[in-house]
Amino acid sequence: MRREFEMSMMGELTFFLGLQIKQSKDGIFINQSKYTRELLKRFGLENAKPRGTPISPSVNLIKDENGKDVDSKLFRGMIGSLLYLTASRPDIMFSVCICARFQACPKESHLSAVKRIFKYLSGTLNLGLWYPRNSSIDLVGFSDSDYAGCLVDRKSTSGTCQFLGDALVSWHSKKQTSVALSTAEAEYVAAGSCCAQVLWMRQTLQDFGVSLALIPIMCDSSSAIDIRRVSDIVLRFELAPEASWYSERLETGHIKKYCPQLKNKTANSNSRDFKEKKFKSRKALLTWDDSDESDKEGSEDEDVAQLCFMANDDDLKHNDIWLWHRRLGHVHMDLIKKLLSKDLVRGLPNLRFIKDKICDACQYGKQEFEMSMMGELTFFLGLQIKQSKDGIFINQSKYTRELLKRFGLENAKPRGTPISPSVNLIKDENGKDVDSKLFRGMIGSLLYLTASRPDIMFSVCICARFQACPKESHLSAVKRIFKYLSGTLNLGLWYPRNSSIDLVGFSDSDYAGCLVDRKSTSGTCQFLGDALVSWHSKKQTSVALSTAEAEYVAAGSCCAQVLWMRQTLQDFGVSLALIPIMCDSSSAIDIRRVSDIVLRFELAPEASWYSERLEFGMLKGLE
């Protein structure tokens, strides 16, 4: 620096970039009291009543879409000012970072939380950082985490700090990039981020000639410390690479783990907020138109395209056109007219049977078009229908053979299952790209096949998630489904004639089965007597934080379908009392009794809706 420009001695450093620095024989004290007073005056809070904590433990900030908007410029200005203040005030780091998440569309509740921070600052103006002169240079890291503290996406927040001797030299509070599925995992990810900072500081000290051996990282979760010994858990950290990276440093001997035995923990085993009294004691040490499609403009073909998904090629014959239509909640005669005009139906049902069962639809149909008797129904929209004195059998073996031939898999070796239990499909960004048109064509064909093959529903829906950018691994999984189909061509649905009309629902769920976003997958089916009449497999809209919660959300989606079917049966004069929903989780059945858990389902409304129906006596849960 002396070679580049002239240097002069201006006296002892007392102020630097807003930091007030007081040097004494015992050490250095750094704070920002002057800057804090200016902020309080700037935002009109200099006379506000001081608060004991920077954030209320009883307030959980959410997007608050129904809240009143506030001046976003003012809000962002307050957040920016507070973020700079964290340079000497680690005690407000967590609360400031929590409020900073809502800068895009701030509401009154968010502004109130920010003002509380300023009120807390007004009573703690003189707090700052103390660096004693004779402190050692032993580097120690501390890590901690809450659990699913963010109600918006259920992610946890990591908090870390690093001491050089008795001096606090680094700290941060940051929301984790992935959703932790246990308190141990949340703590482990926090330890990973602490490790990254500690190793950077270790390298910096080495540049100054200070060598350090093992660096301790303090963590109050023995489960998080031991998690690296369980290989199947460590593998899940591809969504949080810093955590597995932390595990590698433990093994190579760069850092050492400790679980301190604390007499008075600041939080309980569930990582909940602690009260103001404990906070004060540690402050000195240190956030989807259901409008009628027929009314829309355009040609008849365009209307059909809006109502239905046509999976066909131009060179296919007329009888090879397959239709995948949406489920309708009522008889849609305009749609039926279009299907008949396109000759997509061969063999009408017995007219007398229809007149007995759905006379309104039949009479309306007679007015709209001429009806004729073409014999017993044997084929309908790709479904082969075999009627006998014992019942009706429905399958799609002809359609399946055509698919195998179309995709060149008619001679493939059959597989025993539609999906391998050892294969976990992910985005596979480094995988080889495949023809997306071919992949989507295979998926579309398989989705229509699920109309009579519930055994492939789960695997097809899993593969369908990767249509945006399919890779070789995804194509391989789809081909396995076709190989399974080649060995099970004659499977289908059997509807016995003398079955009862008792409606029963079944629900089940995996737990964090999707490695991309860690969401669980619900599977439900409904039986009318001995006949399987409805089924689905669908990824849940929110991340479940326990197996019980995943099972409960699955039961909620099953409830929605069961109640729709119950109403349909009532339209035909069939009244049902309590409808059992079978679930293999007693915790999921009992979860509605725990109010603080039920409240968490604002991200999965179908689940709390299910709870209401249970309470109203419309359903009953059975284990």
Secondary structure, 3 states (H helix, E strand, C coil): CCCCCCCCCCCCCCEECCEEEEEECCEEEEECHHHHHHHHHHCCCCCCCCCCCCCCCCCCCCCCCCCCECCHHHHHHHHHHHHHHCCCCHHHHHHHHHHHCCCCCCEHHHHHHHHHHHHHHHCCCCCEEEEECCCCCCEEEEEEECCCCCCCCCCCEEEEEEEECCEEEEEEEEECCCCCCCHHHHHHHHHHHHHHHHHHHHHHHHHCCCCCCCEEEEECCHHHHHHHHCHHHHHHHHHCHHHHHHHHHHHHCCEEEECCCCCCCCCCCCCCCCCHHHHHHHHCCCCCCCCCHHHCCCCHHHHHHHHEEEECCCCCCHHHCEEEECCCCCCCHHHHHHHHHCCCEECCCCHHHHHHHCHHHHHHHHHHCCCCCCCCCCEECCEEEEECCCEEEEECHHHHHHHHHHCCCCCCCCCCCCCCCCCCCCCCCCCCECCHHHHHHHHHHHHHHCCCCHHHHHHHHHHHCCCCCCEHHHHHHHHHHHHHHHCCCCCEEEEECCCCCCEEEEEEECCCCCCCCCCCEEEEEEEECCEEEEEEEEECCCCCCCHHHHHHHHHHHHHHHHHHHHHHHHHCCCCCCCEEEEECCHHHHHHHHCHHHHHHHHHCHHHHHHHHHHHCCCEEEEC
